[in-house]
Amino acid sequence: MTTARPSGTSTPSAAAASPADTGAGAAPHPADWPLWEVFVRSRRGLSHTHAGSLHAPDAEMALRNARDLYTRRSEGVSLWVVPSAQITASSPDEKDEFFEPAGDKPYRHPTFYEIPEGVHHL
Amino acid sequence: MTQRTATPALPLGDDALILSHRLGEWAGNAPVLEEEVALANIALDLLGQARVLLSLAGDEDELAYLREERQFRNLQLVEQPNGDFAHTIARQLYFSTYQELLYAHLATGDGELAPLAAKAVKEVAYHRDHAEQWTLRLGDGTDESHTRMQRALDALWRFTGELFEPVEGLDTVPWPALYDRWTARITAILERATLSVPEGPQRGAWTAGGGRQGLHTEPFGRLLAEMQHLHRSHPGATW
């Protein structure tokens, strides 16, 4: 499914010879469909949570594919789809300066005071 | 075999069963994984409807696996082969638009099919939306997709007249009004998709009857052979 075409070297005839090509002419091959990230709200009051990703030609179809792939067992009451290319992610190379400094600062956790009696669900 | 062959649950159940089987043939063959799951979901919705409907008509397994071709009452439209993806979408568009209108009507009544229709109409509305979305994209896509979609719509057009033949036992259904609403919806979506409403006859001139009378087209025999083979070879086999 992810038959990447080498850029610059592929000729039109070579692209047409792809066995997975269903004869869509000049249309983008399904492998070229953009990737979408799917967020599912499992019930009212909870946040949308990342569920996975999928390919789709546009946002409307991405939403429908997300419905079929991620909510078919009643997992959700609301869906978001976001183009994966629109997400800016932290780099693994920056892991040390991003996250390590927080590792030895336990005082940032709210664990240094007694919970008053009678307070539940904290 | 105890059967209530007069109940309208039989023809409607056969529609759902046979179309479910056809859609299931896409498993492992769909153009992309996401679409494969979508088609399989629709097939499973229809199979669920078929189980309820055929159980109203008799023993669901006996009805599905042990009847001969001439005893099936499904529309000829639903037994047509998948063809290319455009043919499958055209078949889905014609049938799910019809099924949604029919179930929406049945859901408002108090017949034995009303509870099933009320539940299934939501599933079918999604099937119709799925078919419409693809019709728009294929029709208004590339030259190739437009040509293929129009070819599929034309090829299946002659099976659409049968949809509005009155079904025995569904006496309250206003079939001509259903046909008008179906035509209006199909016309609207095809116009949006830059496609033409086919102009040919809506039934084959040579047919003495249709699927509702047990008369089926040539591809149906092979579908039944595949669907019934396991049960007939190993009666009573279970998972």
Interface residues (C-beta under 8 A of the other chain):
Chain A: M1 T22 G23 A24 G25 A26 A27 P30 W33 L54 H55 A56 P57 D58 E60 M61 R64 N65 D68 L69 R72
Chain B: P31 V32 L33 E34 E35 V37 A38 N41 D84 F85 D129 H130 Q133 R137 G141 T142 D143 E144 S145 R148
